[in-house]
Structure formats: C-alpha cells, structure tokens
C-alpha cells in the first residue's frame, strides 16, 4: 500500500514539473498609448494672458507744459507763437455749434504747418500738433520729433503702449493729460509707418 501511494505522489510531481516546462515565461506589458513628450524650447508657447491697464495707471502727458522747438508752449499768445514758428497759414471762423472747445467764448481756427490752434482774442490753445522736419515738442527732458518711433514711446510711456497693444493698436497711444484720476480728456499720439506723426489734445464733447 505504501508503495502505491509513493508511486502516485511521484507521478503527480512529475506531471507538475512537465507543465511548468511547457508554459513559457511571460511578462505583463501595458498596451501602447499616446506618447507625451515634454515641451521643448522651439515648440509654440501658450498664448500670453493680457491684462488691461486701468486708466489711472496710464502715464500723464502734461500737454500745457509741452514746448514747441524748446521755446513756446502749446498754450500761449498769438504774438509769442508767431515769433517762433511764423504767421498763420490761414485763420478760419468756426460755426456756432462747435463742441469740445478749449474756450468758452467765440474763437477762430489758427492753422500753421498742419497744426491746429484755437484762437480766442490773442490767446492760442493747441488742438493738434503735426510734426514737420524742423518742429519738435519737449516735455521736461523728453523731446519728440517725427523720427520718434513706437519703440521709443514704449520706453517713455510703457503702460500706455502696452494697453494700446492689448487693444490691437500700433498707430495711436492714449495718455492722460493731468494727474487728476477722474479726468476723461486725453493726449493722443498718432503714428504713421511706425513713427510719430501728430499729437492731439482730445477733449470729449
């Protein structure tokens, strides 16, 4: 009887060893999927988030203090202006319903080298200054000419330039005209072909 049990045990052990030899060793491998590669330097970056700049953070252009050719302010007398840039090319009467004027009373338009001034009696106030070959505007230690580029202005008035670019503009920069935060009048710098062309004293109606 012992011999029979021993024979059965040997037979069962031999069968198990043969089954292990017949089954090949296998390693579980995950199914292939999308390969995620790290972002390289030459890959397109994510779009930059643009933050609008509040109006009270925009730089101030003190229009009334700006000097034409380092000599005469944009708000001056007719005699003083004509002594520096010459007599008017033309003087034109205005309609009675003109809005956004710098004078309370009646005035005329005084035109010189493309620039526009309001003339009330003997007082002149500039509406729009146009840069010609020989003309410049100076504010403190800043001098603007027709050769002033957008990049030059971007260094002087970075907040205003960034806000203009946020709005998709590279032809005009809008600046505050005073340090009063609730003012809505503006000084607008207009560019043509990337260079400063004119300065507008914008007064809303």
C-alpha positions as protocol buffer text, in pm:
chain_id: "A"
residue {
  index: 1
  type: UNK
  ca { x: 0 y: 0 z: 0 }
}
residue {
  index: 2
  type: UNK
  ca { x: 280 y: 243 z: 86 }
}
residue {
  index: 3
  type: UNK
  ca { x: 441 y: 163 z: -248 }
}
residue {
  index: 4
  type: UNK
  ca { x: 117 y: 255 z: -431 }
}
residue {
  index: 5
  type: UNK
  ca { x: 87 y: 592 z: -250 }
}
residue {
  index: 6
  type: UNK
  ca { x: 454 y: 670 z: -315 }
}
residue {
  index: 7
  type: UNK
  ca { x: 412 y: 592 z: -683 }
}
residue {
  index: 8
  type: UNK
  ca { x: 109 y: 822 z: -709 }
}
residue {
  index: 9
  type: UNK
  ca { x: 298 y: 1109 z: -542 }
}
residue {
  index: 10
  type: UNK
  ca { x: 596 y: 1069 z: -778 }
}
residue {
  index: 11
  type: UNK
  ca { x: 364 y: 1068 z: -1080 }
}
residue {
  index: 12
  type: UNK
  ca { x: 183 y: 1386 z: -966 }
}
residue {
  index: 13
  type: UNK
  ca { x: 512 y: 1573 z: -902 }
}
residue {
  index: 14
  type: UNK
  ca { x: 648 y: 1471 z: -1243 }
}
residue {
  index: 15
  type: UNK
  ca { x: 329 y: 1600 z: -1418 }
}
residue {
  index: 16
  type: UNK
  ca { x: 353 y: 1940 z: -1246 }
}
residue {
  index: 17
  type: UNK
  ca { x: 719 y: 1986 z: -1346 }
}
residue {
  index: 18
  type: UNK
  ca { x: 640 y: 1899 z: -1710 }
}
residue {
  index: 19
  type: UNK
  ca { x: 351 y: 2156 z: -1719 }
}
residue {
  index: 20
  type: UNK
  ca { x: 583 y: 2433 z: -1588 }
}
residue {
  index: 21
  type: UNK
  ca { x: 844 y: 2349 z: -1854 }
}
residue {
  index: 22
  type: UNK
  ca { x: 583 y: 2360 z: -2134 }
}
residue {
  index: 23
  type: UNK
  ca { x: 442 y: 2708 z: -2031 }
}
residue {
  index: 24
  type: UNK
  ca { x: 675 y: 2991 z: -2145 }
}
residue {
  index: 25
  type: UNK
  ca { x: 758 y: 3272 z: -1904 }
}
residue {
  index: 26
  type: UNK
  ca { x: 550 y: 3584 z: -1980 }
}
residue {
  index: 27
  type: UNK
  ca { x: 577 y: 3949 z: -1861 }
}
residue {
  index: 28
  type: UNK
  ca { x: 275 y: 4176 z: -1848 }
}
residue {
  index: 29
  type: UNK
  ca { x: 320 y: 4480 z: -2074 }
}
residue {
  index: 30
  type: UNK
  ca { x: 82 y: 4773 z: -2079 }
}
residue {
  index: 31
  type: UNK
  ca { x: -96 y: 4844 z: -2406 }
}
residue {
  index: 32
  type: UNK
  ca { x: 76 y: 5115 z: -2611 }
}
residue {
  index: 33
  type: UNK
  ca { x: -83 y: 5458 z: -2584 }
}
residue {
  index: 34
  type: UNK
  ca { x: -13 y: 5819 z: -2686 }
}
residue {
  index: 35
  type: UNK
  ca { x: 340 y: 5924 z: -2604 }
}
residue {
  index: 36
  type: UNK
  ca { x: 353 y: 6253 z: -2415 }
}
residue {
  index: 37
  type: UNK
  ca { x: 672 y: 6446 z: -2475 }
}
residue {
  index: 38
  type: UNK
  ca { x: 793 y: 6743 z: -2270 }
}
residue {
  index: 39
  type: UNK
  ca { x: 753 y: 7096 z: -2416 }
}
residue {
  index: 40
  type: UNK
  ca { x: 1071 y: 7186 z: -2599 }
}
residue {
  index: 41
  type: UNK
  ca { x: 1212 y: 7538 z: -2645 }
}
residue {
  index: 42
  type: UNK
  ca { x: 1115 y: 7552 z: -3012 }
}
residue {
  index: 43
  type: UNK
  ca { x: 756 y: 7441 z: -2950 }
}
residue {
  index: 44
  type: UNK
  ca { x: 483 y: 7705 z: -2975 }
}
residue {
  index: 45
  type: UNK
  ca { x: 424 y: 7863 z: -2631 }
}
residue {
  index: 46
  type: UNK
  ca { x: 88 y: 7902 z: -2472 }
}
residue {
  index: 47
  type: UNK
  ca { x: -86 y: 8230 z: -2558 }
}
residue {
  index: 48
  type: UNK
  ca { x: 13 y: 8510 z: -2320 }
}
residue {
  index: 49
  type: UNK
  ca { x: -260 y: 8637 z: -2094 }
}
residue {
  index: 50
  type: UNK
  ca { x: -308 y: 9011 z: -2145 }
}
residue {
  index: 51
  type: UNK
  ca { x: -408 y: 9227 z: -1853 }
}
residue {
  index: 52
  type: UNK
  ca { x: -583 y: 9555 z: -1923 }
}
residue {
  index: 53
  type: UNK
  ca { x: -425 y: 9853 z: -1752 }
}
residue {
  index: 54
  type: UNK
  ca { x: -653 y: 10084 z: -1557 }
}
residue {
  index: 55
  type: UNK
  ca { x: -683 y: 10441 z: -1682 }
}
residue {
  index: 56
  type: UNK
  ca { x: -541 y: 10582 z: -1355 }
}
residue {
  index: 57
  type: UNK
  ca { x: -222 y: 10380 z: -1418 }
}
residue {
  index: 58
  type: UNK
  ca { x: -167 y: 10530 z: -1764 }
}
residue {
  index: 59
  type: UNK
  ca { x: 114 y: 10784 z: -1783 }
}
residue {
  index: 60
  type: UNK
  ca { x: 49 y: 11159 z: -1794 }
}
residue {
  index: 61
  type: UNK
  ca { x: 144 y: 11383 z: -2087 }
}
residue {
  index: 62
  type: UNK
  ca { x: 135 y: 11741 z: -1949 }
}
residue {
  index: 63
  type: UNK
  ca { x: 15 y: 11894 z: -2274 }
}
residue {
  index: 64
  type: UNK
  ca { x: 2 y: 12252 z: -2150 }
}
residue {
  index: 65
  type: UNK
  ca { x: 369 y: 12235 z: -2047 }
}
residue {
  index: 66
  type: UNK
  ca { x: 499 y: 12098 z: -2377 }
}
residue {
  index: 67
  type: UNK
  ca { x: 722 y: 12340 z: -2570 }
}
residue {
  index: 68
  type: UNK
  ca { x: 740 y: 12382 z: -2947 }
}
residue {
  index: 69
  type: UNK
  ca { x: 1104 y: 12382 z: -3056 }
}
residue {
  index: 70
  type: UNK
  ca { x: 1211 y: 12423 z: -2690 }
}
residue {
  index: 71
  type: UNK
  ca { x: 1072 y: 12779 z: -2693 }
}
residue {
  index: 72
  type: UNK
  ca { x: 696 y: 12832 z: -2690 }
}
residue {
  index: 73
  type: UNK
  ca { x: 423 y: 12636 z: -2506 }
}
residue {
  index: 74
  type: UNK
  ca { x: 122 y: 12487 z: -2679 }
}
residue {
  index: 75
  type: UNK
  ca { x: -97 y: 12728 z: -2480 }
}
residue {
  index: 76
  type: UNK
  ca { x: 37 y: 13076 z: -2546 }
}
residue {
  index: 77
  type: UNK
  ca { x: -31 y: 13412 z: -2706 }
}
residue {
  index: 78
  type: UNK
  ca { x: -55 y: 13471 z: -3079 }
}
residue {
  index: 79
  type: UNK
  ca { x: 237 y: 13711 z: -3071 }
}
residue {
  index: 80
  type: UNK
  ca { x: 462 y: 13464 z: -2890 }
}
residue {
  index: 81
  type: UNK
  ca { x: 377 y: 13175 z: -3123 }
}
residue {
  index: 82
  type: UNK
  ca { x: 422 y: 13376 z: -3442 }
}
residue {
  index: 83
  type: UNK
  ca { x: 761 y: 13496 z: -3319 }
}
residue {
  index: 84
  type: UNK
  ca { x: 878 y: 13131 z: -3303 }
}
residue {
  index: 85
  type: UNK
  ca { x: 708 y: 12947 z: -3591 }
}
residue {
  index: 86
  type: UNK
  ca { x: 581 y: 13232 z: -3810 }
}
residue {
  index: 87
  type: UNK
  ca { x: 244 y: 13374 z: -3901 }
}
residue {
  index: 88
  type: UNK
  ca { x: -60 y: 13156 z: -3959 }
}
residue {
  index: 89
  type: UNK
  ca { x: -111 y: 12987 z: -4294 }
}
residue {
  index: 90
  type: UNK
  ca { x: -481 y: 13063 z: -4251 }
}
residue {
  index: 91
  type: UNK
  ca { x: -733 y: 13171 z: -3988 }
}
residue {
  index: 92
  type: UNK
  ca { x: -1088 y: 13038 z: -4021 }
}
residue {
  index: 93
  type: UNK
  ca { x: -1402 y: 13132 z: -3829 }
}
residue {
  index: 94
  type: UNK
  ca { x: -1586 y: 12847 z: -3654 }
}
residue {
  index: 95
  type: UNK
  ca { x: -1951 y: 12753 z: -3654 }
}
residue {
  index: 96
  type: UNK
  ca { x: -2160 y: 12842 z: -3354 }
}
residue {
  index: 97
  type: UNK
  ca { x: -2225 y: 12479 z: -3258 }
}
residue {
  index: 98
  type: UNK
  ca { x: -1862 y: 12366 z: -3216 }
}
residue {
  index: 99
  type: UNK
  ca { x: -1831 y: 12132 z: -2917 }
}
residue {
  index: 100
  type: UNK
  ca { x: -1524 y: 12028 z: -2722 }
}
residue {
  index: 101
  type: UNK
  ca { x: -1367 y: 12372 z: -2743 }
}
residue {
  index: 102
  type: UNK
  ca { x: -1098 y: 12490 z: -2504 }
}
residue {
  index: 103
  type: UNK
  ca { x: -1253 y: 12837 z: -2488 }
}
residue {
  index: 104
  type: UNK
  ca { x: -1593 y: 12936 z: -2354 }
}
residue {
  index: 105
  type: UNK
  ca { x: -1632 y: 13224 z: -2599 }
}
residue {
  index: 106
  type: UNK
  ca { x: -1620 y: 13252 z: -2977 }
}
residue {
  index: 107
  type: UNK
  ca { x: -1292 y: 13157 z: -3140 }
}
residue {
  index: 108
  type: UNK
  ca { x: -1122 y: 13103 z: -3476 }
}
residue {
  index: 109
  type: UNK
  ca { x: -908 y: 12817 z: -3601 }
}
residue {
  index: 110
  type: UNK
  ca { x: -544 y: 12914 z: -3648 }
}
residue {
  index: 111
  type: UNK
  ca { x: -358 y: 12681 z: -3890 }
}
residue {
  index: 112
  type: UNK
  ca { x: 19 y: 12660 z: -3921 }
}
residue {
  index: 113
  type: UNK
  ca { x: 226 y: 12383 z: -4087 }
}
residue {
  index: 114
  type: UNK
  ca { x: -59 y: 12135 z: -4047 }
}
residue {
  index: 115
  type: UNK
  ca { x: -108 y: 12217 z: -3678 }
}
residue {
  index: 116
  type: UNK
  ca { x: -442 y: 12345 z: -3549 }
}
residue {
  index: 117
  type: UNK
  ca { x: -485 y: 12602 z: -3273 }
}
residue {
  index: 118
  type: UNK
  ca { x: -790 y: 12770 z: -3128 }
}
residue {
  index: 119
  type: UNK
  ca { x: -755 y: 13149 z: -3133 }
}
residue {
  index: 120
  type: UNK
  ca { x: -968 y: 13348 z: -2889 }
}
residue {
  index: 121
  type: UNK
  ca { x: -879 y: 13717 z: -2894 }
}
residue {
  index: 122
  type: UNK
  ca { x: -499 y: 13697 z: -2850 }
}
residue {
  index: 123
  type: UNK
  ca { x: -486 y: 13358 z: -2678 }
}
residue {
  index: 124
  type: UNK
  ca { x: -394 y: 13034 z: -2855 }
}
residue {
  index: 125
  type: UNK
  ca { x: -460 y: 12677 z: -2743 }
}
residue {
  index: 126
  type: UNK
  ca { x: -335 y: 12383 z: -2948 }
}
residue {
  index: 127
  type: UNK
  ca { x: -582 y: 12120 z: -3069 }
}
residue {
  index: 128
  type: UNK
  ca { x: -343 y: 11922 z: -3286 }
}
residue {
  index: 129
  type: UNK
  ca { x: 31 y: 11949 z: -3336 }
}
residue {
  index: 130
  type: UNK
  ca { x: 181 y: 11800 z: -3652 }
}
residue {
  index: 131
  type: UNK
  ca { x: 549 y: 11707 z: -3667 }
}
residue {
  index: 132
  type: UNK
  ca { x: 736 y: 11852 z: -3963 }
}
residue {
  index: 133
  type: UNK
  ca { x: 1105 y: 11827 z: -4045 }
}
residue {
  index: 134
  type: UNK
  ca { x: 1206 y: 12119 z: -3826 }
}
residue {
  index: 135
  type: UNK
  ca { x: 948 y: 12102 z: -3546 }
}
residue {
  index: 136
  type: UNK
  ca { x: 970 y: 11923 z: -3211 }
}
residue {
  index: 137
  type: UNK
  ca { x: 789 y: 11901 z: -2879 }
}
residue {
  index: 138
  type: UNK
  ca { x: 971 y: 11896 z: -2547 }
}
residue {
  index: 139
  type: UNK
  ca { x: 830 y: 11792 z: -2210 }
}
residue {
  index: 140
  type: UNK
  ca { x: 1083 y: 11819 z: -1928 }
}
residue {
  index: 141
  type: UNK
  ca { x: 1380 y: 11614 z: -2054 }
}
residue {
  index: 142
  type: UNK
  ca { x: 1181 y: 11434 z: -2328 }
}
residue {
  index: 143
  type: UNK
  ca { x: 1198 y: 11556 z: -2688 }
}
residue {
  index: 144
  type: UNK
  ca { x: 960 y: 11420 z: -2951 }
}
residue {
  index: 145
  type: UNK
  ca { x: 1015 y: 11458 z: -3325 }
}
residue {
  index: 146
  type: UNK
  ca { x: 892 y: 11298 z: -3647 }
}
residue {
  index: 147
  type: UNK
  ca { x: 1178 y: 11046 z: -3605 }
}
residue {
  index: 148
  type: UNK
  ca { x: 1042 y: 10921 z: -3272 }
}
residue {
  index: 149
  type: UNK
  ca { x: 943 y: 10556 z: -3311 }
}
residue {
  index: 150
  type: UNK
  ca { x: 685 y: 10339 z: -3141 }
}
residue {
  index: 151
  type: UNK
  ca { x: 962 y: 10163 z: -2951 }
}
residue {
  index: 152
  type: UNK
  ca { x: 1094 y: 10499 z: -2828 }
}
residue {
  index: 153
  type: UNK
  ca { x: 750 y: 10591 z: -2695 }
}
residue {
  index: 154
  type: UNK
  ca { x: 711 y: 10243 z: -2546 }
}
residue {
  index: 155
  type: UNK
  ca { x: 1014 y: 10312 z: -2326 }
}
residue {
  index: 156
  type: UNK
  ca { x: 881 y: 10653 z: -2218 }
}
residue {
  index: 157
  type: UNK
  ca { x: 514 y: 10559 z: -2167 }
}
residue {
  index: 158
  type: UNK
  ca { x: 520 y: 10178 z: -2121 }
}
residue {
  index: 159
  type: UNK
  ca { x: 175 y: 10138 z: -1962 }
}
residue {
  index: 160
  type: UNK
  ca { x: 0 y: 10337 z: -2235 }
}
residue {
  index: 161
  type: UNK
  ca { x: 187 y: 10149 z: -2509 }
}
residue {
  index: 162
  type: UNK
  ca { x: 108 y: 9808 z: -2359 }
}
residue {
  index: 163
  type: UNK
  ca { x: -260 y: 9897 z: -2328 }
}
residue {
  index: 164
  type: UNK
  ca { x: -267 y: 10011 z: -2693 }
}
residue {
  index: 165
  type: UNK
  ca { x: -110 y: 9679 z: -2797 }
}
residue {
  index: 166
  type: UNK
  ca { x: -365 y: 9493 z: -2582 }
}
residue {
  index: 167
  type: UNK
  ca { x: -631 y: 9664 z: -2793 }
}
residue {
  index: 168
  type: UNK
  ca { x: -452 y: 9565 z: -3114 }
}
residue {
  index: 169
  type: UNK
  ca { x: -333 y: 9919 z: -3189 }
}
residue {
  index: 170
  type: UNK
  ca { x: 11 y: 10025 z: -3304 }
}
residue {
  index: 171
  type: UNK
  ca { x: -96 y: 10355 z: -3459 }
}
residue {
  index: 172
  type: UNK
  ca { x: -213 y: 10552 z: -3154 }
}
residue {
  index: 173
  type: UNK
  ca { x: -125 y: 10577 z: -2786 }
}
residue {
  index: 174
  type: UNK
  ca { x: -366 y: 10743 z: -2542 }
}
residue {
  index: 175
  type: UNK
  ca { x: -228 y: 10929 z: -2242 }
}
residue {
  index: 176
  type: UNK
  ca { x: -382 y: 11118 z: -1952 }
}
residue {
  index: 177
  type: UNK
  ca { x: -343 y: 11496 z: -1975 }
}
residue {
  index: 178
  type: UNK
  ca { x: -338 y: 11558 z: -1600 }
}
residue {
  index: 179
  type: UNK
  ca { x: -278 y: 11384 z: -1271 }
}
residue {
  index: 180
  type: UNK
  ca { x: -649 y: 11402 z: -1186 }
}
residue {
  index: 181
  type: UNK
  ca { x: -761 y: 11039 z: -1193 }
}
residue {
  index: 182
  type: UNK
  ca { x: -1122 y: 11112 z: -1285 }
}
residue {
  index: 183
  type: UNK
  ca { x: -1043 y: 11321 z: -1594 }
}
residue {
  index: 184
  type: UNK
  ca { x: -1162 y: 11188 z: -1931 }
}
residue {
  index: 185
  type: UNK
  ca { x: -968 y: 11418 z: -2166 }
}
residue {
  index: 186
  type: UNK
  ca { x: -670 y: 11261 z: -2341 }
}
residue {
  index: 187
  type: UNK
  ca { x: -349 y: 11333 z: -2525 }
}
residue {
  index: 188
  type: UNK
  ca { x: -330 y: 11105 z: -2827 }
}
residue {
  index: 189
  type: UNK
  ca { x: -4 y: 11028 z: -3007 }
}
residue {
  index: 190
  type: UNK
  ca { x: -60 y: 10914 z: -3366 }
}
residue {
  index: 191
  type: UNK
  ca { x: 193 y: 10717 z: -3568 }
}
residue {
  index: 192
  type: UNK
  ca { x: 242 y: 10666 z: -3939 }
}
residue {
  index: 193
  type: UNK
  ca { x: 472 y: 10390 z: -4065 }
}
residue {
  index: 194
  type: UNK
  ca { x: 593 y: 10334 z: -3710 }
}
residue {
  index: 195
  type: UNK
  ca { x: 695 y: 10697 z: -3648 }
}
residue {
  index: 196
  type: UNK
  ca { x: 531 y: 10977 z: -3455 }
}
residue {
  index: 197
  type: UNK
  ca { x: 324 y: 11199 z: -3685 }
}
residue {
  index: 198
  type: UNK
  ca { x: 98 y: 11418 z: -3467 }
}
residue {
  index: 199
  type: UNK
  ca { x: -25 y: 11487 z: -3115 }
}
residue {
  index: 200
  type: UNK
  ca { x: -394 y: 11555 z: -3050 }
}
residue {
  index: 201
  type: UNK
  ca { x: -537 y: 11726 z: -2743 }
}
residue {
  index: 202
  type: UNK
  ca { x: -864 y: 11531 z: -2721 }
}
residue {
  index: 203
  type: UNK
  ca { x: -1148 y: 11686 z: -2524 }
}
residue {
  index: 204
  type: UNK
  ca { x: -1471 y: 11483 z: -2524 }
}
residue {
  index: 205
  type: UNK
  ca { x: -1794 y: 11663 z: -2607 }
}
